[in-house]
Amino acid sequence: MIQMGLKLRVVLVLLLGFTRQRVDGLCSVQHCNDRTRCVLSKDQRSCKCTIGYYADQCDKNANIKVMCGRDHMAIRATEDFFKYHNVSLESLHFPNKSCRAQREVVDGVPHYMSRISKDQYRTCGGKPLEKNHTHIFYSLSLLSEPRVNGNIVRDPLIKINFTCIHPYVKRASLTFPVIPSSSETVMHVDELDATIQMMLYTDDSYSKAHSSAPTIELRDKVYVEVTVTEPADFFLLMVSGCWATQSPQPNTTEGYVHTLLQHGCVDDQTVSFFNVSAAQSGRNGESSTVRFSFDMFRFLAEPPELYLHCTVQLCEPDDHESCTPNCNSISKREAVRADPTLGLLSYGPIRIEIPDRPQSNILMTVVLPVAGVWTVGFFLIILITVVKASSRRLAKMGEQ
């Protein structure tokens, strides 16, 4: 437990600590004595406050804080800092003016805060994402509108540039065997390698995965999860196609094949998608994890087992359109399972449990009815024999 706690703290430092921002403020040259708070120009005639400090003597701290969460980013500073520069709350916004700041009291001190979710990043004017082999960069600017007095502007404008730098953090998981309890594939997108995993779970809570080749009864729900494990929570994922075969080979022409998903749309009426945050109805391609279920079935021919195959497509975080399947099309084409732009995952075998019928039932339904017919026939023969014997006795007694 101690080792796990240390790892968690390192992850938090990476997520919350990799930020940068810059705010310059003017100050009085005669009071610029502390270089940690103010910096003189080369000609010694002007000075600027260092990051986070303001006022004529650069002795006040704006307490600027950038917060980079897994699915949101925010920035805040003290209300007094903005009032010193004659910047009102109503004038603060991101490049898209509809994304504005709010007043919030933190530990008894009023602050102005601007916060957006990851889905609002592009809408609010976020800069194009930058990425390298190890990090992803989200950059935004908090701006103030000019305060117009007649036809002039006297007060300076506020512009705070800040960046959230997210490292790739691989999620820890239980030590399930890779085969056959899960399936993994690696896709190369631009300069990034993405790892996708497919697993089967025991129920719709998706908390306990099958640790060995599962055996599932007919009509029971099969709960499937396909997720991008690395980089976590970056790409959008769409499951383009899923089908079952009797063979471990996904593109085999031997045996039966049954299609569950085609072009990201349901092709089996028992398939249902789940929302990742709750066991509710969801959609394909909304996040980096896709969850769905289907009713267990079997093929007509032996053996009573099958293999599940799925193709997946990855999209950039701001490219929702490419990962949104069009399921309203009237005509359906065959799934293109050999498309090189799609990743392929295979899982199996999944065994089908077929309960044995007790032999007593067969005896009751087949043997007993046959035995009953023979018994009735036997008694009829005896009865006829007795009747004939009685008739002969009566005839002899009549002759005497």
HURAJO-V805515 format. One record per pair of residues at least 24 apart in sequence whose ideal C-beta (glycine too) atoms are under 10 Angstrom apart, sorted by the first residue. I is the first residue (numbers start at 0). J is the second residue. D is the distance in whole Angstrom. If there is no record, write none. Layout:
{{I/J/D} {I/J/D}}
This chain:
{{3/171/8} {6/171/8} {7/171/10} {9/166/10} {9/168/9} {10/166/8} {10/168/6} {10/170/10} {10/171/10} {12/166/10} {13/67/10} {13/134/9} {13/164/9} {13/165/8} {13/166/5} {13/167/10} {13/168/7} {14/66/10} {14/67/6} {14/68/7} {14/69/7} {14/163/9} {14/164/9} {14/165/7} {14/166/8} {14/168/8} {15/64/10} {15/65/9} {15/66/7} {15/67/6} {15/68/8} {15/163/9} {16/65/10} {16/67/9} {16/164/9} {17/65/10} {17/67/7} {17/134/7} {17/136/9} {17/162/8} {17/163/7} {17/164/4} {17/165/7} {17/166/7} {18/64/9} {18/65/4} {18/66/8} {18/67/6} {18/72/9} {18/74/9} {18/137/10} {18/161/6} {18/162/6} {18/163/6} {18/164/7} {19/50/9} {19/65/8} {19/136/10} {19/138/9} {19/160/8} {19/161/7} {19/162/5} {19/163/9} {19/164/8} {20/50/7} {20/51/9} {20/63/6} {20/64/9} {20/65/6} {20/74/7} {20/76/10} {20/139/10} {20/140/10} {20/141/9} {20/159/6} {20/160/6} {20/161/4} {20/162/8} {21/49/10} {21/50/6} {21/51/10} {21/63/10} {21/158/9} {21/159/8} {21/160/6} {21/161/8} {22/47/10} {22/48/8} {22/49/9} {22/50/6} {22/51/7} {22/52/9} {22/53/8} {22/61/7} {22/63/6} {22/76/8} {22/80/9} {22/141/9} {22/157/8} {22/158/8} {22/159/5} {22/160/9} {22/161/9} {23/47/5} {23/48/7} {23/49/9} {23/50/8} {23/53/10} {23/155/9} {23/158/9} {24/48/4} {24/49/9} {24/50/9} {24/51/9} {24/52/7} {24/53/4} {24/54/8} {24/55/10} {24/57/7} {24/59/10} {24/61/9} {24/80/9} {24/83/8} {24/84/8} {24/155/8} {24/157/9} {25/53/9} {25/55/9} {25/57/10} {25/84/10} {25/155/8} {26/52/8} {26/53/8} {26/54/7} {26/55/6} {26/56/7} {26/57/5} {26/58/9} {27/54/9} {27/55/5} {27/56/7} {27/57/9} {29/55/9} {29/56/9} {30/54/9} {30/55/6} {30/56/4} {30/57/8} {30/58/8} {31/55/10} {31/56/8} {31/57/7} {32/56/8} {32/57/9} {33/57/7} {33/58/8} {36/60/9} {50/159/10} {51/76/8} {51/80/9} {52/80/9} {53/77/9} {53/79/9} {53/80/6} {53/81/10} {53/83/6} {53/84/7} {54/79/9} {54/80/9} {54/83/6} {55/83/10} {59/83/7} {61/110/9} {61/159/9} {62/105/9} {62/106/10} {62/108/8} {62/110/7} {63/110/10} {63/141/10} {63/159/7} {63/161/8} {64/105/9} {64/110/9} {64/112/9} {64/161/10} {65/139/10} {65/159/9} {65/161/5} {65/162/8} {65/163/7} {66/112/9} {66/114/8} {66/161/10} {66/163/8} {67/137/8} {67/161/9} {67/162/9} {67/163/4} {67/164/8} {67/165/7} {68/114/9} {68/116/9} {68/117/9} {68/163/9} {68/165/10} {69/117/8} {69/165/8} {69/168/9} {69/231/8} {69/232/6} {70/116/6} {70/117/5} {70/118/8} {70/232/7} {70/286/9} {71/114/6} {71/115/7} {71/116/5} {71/117/6} {71/118/9} {71/119/9} {71/120/9} {71/163/9} {72/113/9} {72/114/7} {72/115/6} {72/116/8} {72/117/8} {72/119/9} {72/120/7} {72/123/10} {72/125/9} {72/137/6} {72/138/10} {72/139/7} {72/161/8} {72/162/9} {72/163/5} {72/165/10} {73/100/10} {73/103/10} {73/112/6} {73/113/6} {73/114/4} {73/115/7} {73/116/10} {73/139/10} {73/161/10} {73/163/9} {74/100/9} {74/110/10} {74/111/9} {74/112/7} {74/113/6} {74/114/8} {74/115/10} {74/139/8} {74/140/10} {74/141/6} {74/159/7} {74/160/10} {74/161/5} {74/163/10} {75/100/8} {75/101/9} {75/103/7} {75/105/7} {75/110/5} {75/111/7} {75/112/4} {75/113/7} {75/114/8} {75/141/10} {76/100/10} {76/110/6} {76/111/6} {76/112/8} {76/113/10} {76/141/9} {76/157/9} {76/159/8} {77/105/9} {77/108/6} {77/109/7} {77/110/6} {77/111/8} {78/102/7} {78/103/9} {78/104/9} {78/108/8} {78/109/4} {78/110/6} {78/111/6} {79/108/9} {79/109/8} {79/110/10} {80/110/9} {80/111/8} {80/157/9} {81/110/9} {81/111/6} {81/143/8} {81/157/7} {82/109/10} {82/111/10} {84/143/8} {84/146/10} {84/154/7} {84/155/6} {84/156/9} {84/157/6} {85/143/9} {85/146/6} {85/153/9} {85/154/4} {85/155/9} {85/157/10} {86/111/9} {86/142/10} {86/143/5} {86/144/9} {86/146/8} {86/154/7} {86/155/9} {86/156/8} {86/157/5} {87/111/9} {87/143/8} {87/144/9} {87/146/8} {88/143/10} {89/143/10} {89/144/8} {90/142/9} {90/143/5} {90/144/4} {90/145/8} {90/146/7} {90/156/9} {90/157/9} {91/141/6} {91/142/7} {91/143/6} {91/144/8} {91/157/7} {91/159/9} {92/123/9} {92/124/9} {92/140/10} {92/141/8} {92/142/6} {92/143/8} {92/144/7} {93/119/9} {93/120/10} {93/122/9} {93/123/4} {93/124/5} {93/125/8} {93/139/6} {93/140/7} {93/141/6} {93/142/7} {94/123/7} {94/124/3} {94/125/8} {94/126/9} {94/139/8} {94/140/6} {94/141/9} {94/142/7} {95/119/9} {95/121/9} {95/122/6} {95/123/5} {95/124/4} {95/125/9} {96/123/10} {96/124/9} {96/142/9} {96/144/8} {97/122/8} {97/123/8} {97/124/10} {98/122/7} {98/123/4} {98/124/7} {98/125/10} {98/139/9} {98/141/10} {99/123/10} {100/141/7} {100/143/9} {111/141/9} {112/141/10} {113/139/8} {113/141/6} {113/142/10} {113/159/9} {113/161/10} {115/139/8} {117/163/10} {117/232/8} {117/233/10} {117/286/10} {117/316/7} {117/317/10} {118/285/10} {118/286/10} {118/316/9} {118/317/9} {118/319/8} {120/163/10} {120/316/8} {120/317/7} {121/316/8} {121/317/5} {121/318/10} {121/319/10} {122/317/9} {125/163/10} {125/317/8} {126/160/9} {126/162/9} {127/317/9} {128/233/9} {128/315/7} {128/316/7} {128/317/7} {129/162/9} {129/164/9} {130/165/9} {130/167/10} {130/189/8} {130/190/7} {130/191/7} {130/230/9} {130/233/9} {130/315/10} {131/190/7} {131/191/9} {132/167/9} {132/190/7} {132/191/7} {132/192/9} {133/164/10} {133/166/6} {133/167/6} {133/230/10} {134/164/5} {134/165/7} {134/166/5} {134/167/7} {134/230/9} {135/163/9} {135/164/7} {135/165/5} {135/166/8} {135/167/8} {135/191/9} {135/230/7} {135/233/6} {135/316/9} {136/162/6} {136/163/8} {136/164/6} {136/165/8} {137/161/9} {137/162/7} {137/163/4} {137/164/8} {137/165/7} {137/316/9} {138/162/4} {138/163/8} {138/164/9} {139/163/8} {165/230/8} {165/231/9} {165/232/9} {165/233/8} {166/230/9} {167/191/9} {167/192/10} {167/193/10} {167/229/6} {167/230/4} {167/231/7} {167/233/8} {168/229/8} {168/230/8} {168/231/6} {168/232/9} {169/194/8} {169/228/6} {169/229/5} {169/230/8} {169/231/7} {170/196/10} {170/226/9} {170/227/10} {170/228/6} {170/229/8} {170/231/5} {170/232/9} {171/228/10} {172/196/8} {172/198/9} {172/208/9} {172/226/10} {172/228/7} {173/198/10} {173/207/9} {173/208/7} {173/210/8} {174/210/9} {175/208/6} {175/209/8} {175/210/5} {175/211/9} {176/210/7} {176/211/7} {176/212/10} {178/212/9} {178/345/10} {178/346/9} {178/347/9} {179/209/9} {179/211/7} {179/212/5} {179/213/9} {179/247/10} {179/306/9} {179/345/10} {179/346/7} {179/347/6} {179/348/7} {179/349/8} {180/208/6} {180/209/6} {180/210/6} {180/211/6} {180/212/8} {180/213/8} {180/346/9} {181/208/7} {181/209/9} {181/210/10} {181/224/10} {181/344/9} {181/346/7} {182/225/9} {182/307/9} {182/308/9} {182/309/8} {182/343/9} {182/344/4} {182/345/6} {182/346/5} {182/347/9} {183/228/8} {183/342/10} {183/344/7} {184/309/10} {184/310/10} {184/311/8} {184/341/10} {184/342/5} {184/343/6} {184/344/5} {184/345/9} {185/229/9} {185/342/8} {186/227/9} {186/234/9} {186/311/8} {186/312/9} {186/313/6} {186/340/9} {186/341/8} {186/342/4} {186/343/10} {187/313/10} {187/342/10} {188/233/10} {188/234/7} {188/313/5} {188/314/9} {188/315/8} {188/340/10} {188/342/10} {189/315/9} {191/229/10} {191/230/7} {191/233/8} {191/234/8} {191/313/9} {192/229/8} {192/230/9} {193/227/6} {193/228/9} {193/229/7} {193/230/7} {193/233/8} {193/234/6} {193/236/9} {193/287/9} {193/311/10} {193/313/6} {193/342/8} {194/226/10} {194/227/7} {194/228/5} {194/229/4} {194/230/9} {194/231/10} {194/342/10} {195/225/7} {195/226/7} {195/227/6} {195/228/7} {195/229/9} {195/234/9} {195/236/7} {195/238/10} {195/287/9} {195/289/10} {195/309/9} {195/311/6} {195/313/8} {195/342/6} {195/343/10} {195/344/7} {196/224/8} {196/225/7} {196/226/6} {196/227/8} {196/228/5} {196/229/9} {196/288/10} {196/344/8} {197/223/7} {197/224/7} {197/225/5} {197/226/8} {197/238/9} {197/241/9} {197/289/10} {197/307/8} {197/308/9} {197/309/6} {197/311/8} {197/344/4} {197/345/8} {197/346/6} {198/222/9} {198/223/8} {198/224/5} {198/225/8} {198/226/8} {198/344/10} {198/346/8} {199/223/6} {199/224/8} {199/292/10} {199/307/8} {199/346/7} {199/347/10} {199/349/7} {200/224/6} {200/290/9} {200/292/9} {202/278/9} {202/292/10} {203/271/10} {203/273/7} {203/277/10} {203/278/4} {203/279/10} {203/290/8} {203/292/7} {204/278/7} {205/273/8} {205/275/9} {205/278/8} {205/288/9} {205/290/6} {209/346/10} {209/349/9} {212/304/8} {212/346/9} {212/347/7} {212/348/6} {212/349/7} {212/350/6} {213/295/10} {213/346/10} {213/347/10} {213/348/9} {213/349/6} {213/350/7} {213/352/10} {214/303/9} {214/304/9} {214/348/10} {214/349/8} {214/350/4} {214/351/8} {214/352/5} {215/294/10} {215/295/5} {215/296/10} {215/297/10} {215/349/6} {215/350/7} {215/351/7} {215/352/6} {216/295/6} {216/351/8} {216/352/5} {216/353/8} {216/354/8} {217/294/8} {217/295/5} {217/296/7} {217/297/6} {217/303/9} {217/351/6} {217/352/8} {217/353/7} {217/354/9} {218/269/9} {218/294/5} {218/295/6} {218/296/8} {219/292/10} {219/294/7} {219/295/5} {219/351/10} {219/352/9} {220/269/9} {220/271/9} {220/292/5} {220/293/7} {220/294/7} {220/295/7} {221/259/10} {221/269/9} {221/270/10} {221/291/9} {221/292/6} {221/293/5} {221/294/7} {221/295/5} {221/296/9} {221/307/8} {221/349/7} {222/273/8} {222/278/10} {222/290/7} {222/291/8} {222/292/5} {222/293/9} {223/259/9} {223/260/10} {223/270/9} {223/273/10} {223/289/8} {223/290/7} {223/291/6} {223/292/7} {223/293/8} {223/307/7} {223/309/8} {223/344/10} {223/346/8} {224/273/9} {224/275/9} {224/288/7} {224/289/7} {224/290/5} {224/291/8} {224/292/10} {225/283/10} {225/287/10} {225/288/7} {225/289/5} {225/290/8} {225/291/8} {225/309/6} {225/311/6} {225/342/10} {225/344/7} {225/346/10} {226/275/9} {226/286/9} {226/287/6} {226/288/4} {226/289/7} {226/290/9} {226/311/10} {227/286/9} {227/287/4} {227/288/7} {227/289/10} {227/311/9} {227/313/7} {227/342/10} {228/287/9} {228/288/10} {230/287/9} {231/287/7} {231/288/10} {232/286/8} {232/287/5} {232/288/9} {232/316/9} {233/287/7} {233/313/9} {233/315/9} {233/316/6} {234/286/9} {234/287/6} {234/311/10} {234/312/10} {234/313/4} {234/314/7} {234/315/7} {234/316/7} {234/318/10} {234/322/9} {235/284/6} {235/285/7} {235/286/7} {235/287/7} {235/289/10} {235/312/9} {235/313/7} {235/314/4} {235/315/7} {235/316/6} {235/317/9} {235/318/7} {235/319/7} {235/321/8} {235/322/4} {235/323/9} {236/283/9} {236/284/7} {236/285/9} {236/286/7} {236/287/5} {236/288/7} {236/289/6} {236/311/6} {236/312/7} {236/313/6} {236/314/8} {236/322/7} {236/342/9} {237/262/10} {237/263/5} {237/282/10} {237/283/6} {237/284/4} {237/285/9} {237/289/7} {237/310/10} {237/311/7} {237/312/5} {237/313/8} {237/314/7} {237/321/8} {237/322/4} {237/323/8} {237/324/6} {237/341/10} {238/263/7} {238/272/9} {238/283/6} {238/284/8} {238/289/5} {238/290/10} {238/291/7} {238/309/5} {238/310/7} {238/311/6} {238/312/8} {238/324/9} {238/341/10} {238/344/9} {239/263/5} {239/264/9} {239/283/9} {239/284/9} {239/309/8} {239/310/5} {239/311/6} {239/312/5} {239/322/10} {239/324/8} {239/334/8} {239/335/9} {239/336/9} {239/338/8} {239/340/9} {239/341/6} {239/342/9} {240/264/9} {240/266/9} {240/308/8} {240/309/7} {240/310/5} {240/311/9} {240/312/10} {240/333/10} {240/334/4} {240/335/8} {240/336/6} {240/338/9} {240/341/8} {240/343/9} {241/265/10} {241/266/8} {241/267/9} {241/270/8} {241/291/8} {241/293/8} {241/307/7} {241/308/7} {241/309/4} {241/310/8} {241/311/10} {241/334/9} {241/344/9} {242/266/9} {242/267/10} {242/305/10} {242/306/9} {242/307/8} {242/308/6} {242/309/8} {242/310/9} {242/334/7} {242/336/8} {243/267/9} {243/293/9} {243/296/8} {243/297/10} {243/298/8} {243/305/5} {243/306/7} {243/307/6} {243/308/7} {243/346/10} {243/347/9} {243/349/8} {244/298/9} {244/305/7} {244/306/5} {244/307/8} {244/308/7} {244/345/9} {244/347/9} {245/297/10} {245/298/6} {245/300/7} {245/301/9} {245/302/8} {245/303/10} {245/304/8} {245/305/6} {245/306/7} {245/347/10} {245/348/9} {246/305/9} {246/306/7} {246/347/9} {247/306/5} {247/308/9} {247/345/7} {247/346/10} {247/347/6} {247/348/8} {248/306/8} {248/308/9} {248/345/9} {249/306/8} {249/307/9} {249/308/4} {249/309/9} {249/310/9} {249/336/6} {249/337/9} {249/343/6} {249/344/9} {249/345/6} {250/308/9} {250/336/6} {250/337/7} {250/343/9} {251/306/9} {251/308/10} {254/298/7} {254/300/7} {254/305/10} {255/297/10} {255/298/4} {255/299/7} {255/300/7} {255/305/9} {256/298/9} {256/305/10} {256/308/9} {257/293/10} {257/296/7} {257/297/10} {257/298/7} {257/305/8} {258/331/10} {258/333/9} {258/334/7} {259/291/8} {259/293/6} {259/296/10} {259/307/8} {259/308/10} {259/309/8} {260/289/10} {260/291/8} {260/293/9} {260/309/7} {260/310/9} {260/324/9} {260/334/8} {261/324/9} {261/326/10} {261/331/6} {261/332/8} {261/333/8} {261/334/5} {261/335/10} {262/324/6} {262/325/8} {262/326/8} {262/328/8} {262/331/7} {262/332/7} {262/333/10} {262/334/7} {262/335/9} {263/289/10} {263/310/10} {263/311/10} {263/312/8} {263/322/8} {263/323/8} {263/324/3} {263/325/8} {263/326/7} {264/324/5} {264/325/8} {264/326/4} {264/327/9} {264/328/8} {264/331/8} {265/291/9} {265/293/9} {265/324/10} {265/326/7} {266/331/8} {266/334/8} {267/293/6} {267/294/8} {267/296/9} {268/293/9} {268/294/9} {269/293/5} {269/294/4} {269/295/9} {269/296/8} {270/294/9} {282/322/10} {282/323/8} {282/324/9} {282/326/10} {283/322/8} {283/323/8} {283/324/6} {283/326/9} {284/312/8} {284/314/7} {284/319/8} {284/320/10} {284/321/8} {284/322/4} {284/323/5} {284/324/6} {285/319/8} {285/322/8} {285/323/8} {286/316/10} {286/322/9} {287/313/9} {287/316/9} {289/322/10} {295/349/8} {295/351/7} {295/352/9} {296/351/8} {297/349/10} {297/350/10} {297/351/4} {297/352/10} {297/353/7} {298/351/9} {302/348/9} {302/350/8} {302/351/9} {303/348/10} {303/349/10} {303/350/7} {303/351/4} {303/352/8} {303/353/6} {304/347/7} {304/348/4} {304/349/6} {304/350/5} {304/351/6} {305/346/10} {305/347/7} {305/348/7} {305/349/5} {305/350/9} {305/351/7} {306/345/6} {306/346/7} {306/347/3} {306/348/6} {306/349/7} {307/344/8} {307/345/7} {307/346/5} {307/347/6} {307/348/9} {307/349/6} {308/336/8} {308/343/7} {308/344/7} {308/345/5} {308/346/8} {308/347/8} {309/341/9} {309/342/9} {309/343/8} {309/344/5} {309/345/8} {309/346/8} {310/334/8} {310/335/8} {310/336/6} {310/337/9} {310/338/7} {310/340/10} {310/341/4} {310/342/7} {310/343/6} {310/344/8} {311/341/6} {311/342/5} {311/343/8} {311/344/7} {312/338/9} {312/340/7} {312/341/6} {312/342/8} {313/340/9} {313/341/9} {313/342/7}}
